Amino acid sequence: MTRGHIHRPADVAPGTVTLCATRELPGGLQWAHLPVYRSLWADEELREGFRVRVRRTVGDSSAPVEVVEGA
């Protein structure tokens, strides 16, 4: 995880995981969260698509993605 960005319990809804993509910018940190139902996240074939989506939201196709299962 990138320094300065922490997760709280409210970031993870019941029955979900939250994907967190971050990007360092000169003015600070940009981040994006994508909640995903656990049943969908369990399907290996869908995971990369979710990662691509959260990276697109943060504007960096190579941004690191953290899977937050609870905070």
N, C-alpha and C positions, 0 to 999 in steps of 0.2 A: 504494500500500500504506500501511496505517496505521503510524505510528511505533511502534517497539517490538515489531513482529512480523516475524520474519525466517523465511526458508525454508531448509531444509537438503536435501542430496541425498536423504536418506531420505524426504522428503515427496513425492517423485515416483517412483512405481514404474515399472519398465521397461514401455514400451508404453502409458503413460497420460499424461494431464495432470492436474493437481490444481487444482480450483477452490477459492479461498480467499475466504470472506466474513468481514468484520470489522465489529464494532460497538463504539463507544466507550461505556463505562458509567462512572458516577461512581467506582466502585471499581477500574476498570482496563479492560482490553481483553477482549472476548469474540470468539472466532474459531471458525470451522468449516471443515474441509477435506472435499472430496468428490473422490475419485479417479474419473476417467472414462477408459475405453479410448479411445485416439486414434481408432480407427475410428468410434466413436460420436460423438465430438466433431467429427469431420470432416463430419458430417451437419448442415447448417445448421438443418434443421427441428427437431432435438432440442436444440439449444443452450439455448434459453430455458427449457425444462423443467428442465435441469440447474441453471441459475442460480436458478430459483425454489426448487428443492429445497435448495440450499446456503443460500440466504437464510432459508428456513423453519427450517433447523437452527440458525442463529444468532439467530433470533427477530426479524428485521427485514426486511420485504418490500422495503425500499429500500436495503439494505446494499450497499456497493460489492463487486464480485466481481472478483478478480484471477485470471487464468489463469497457472498456474505450469507451465512446460514443462521446467524443469530448474533446479537451484539451485546 
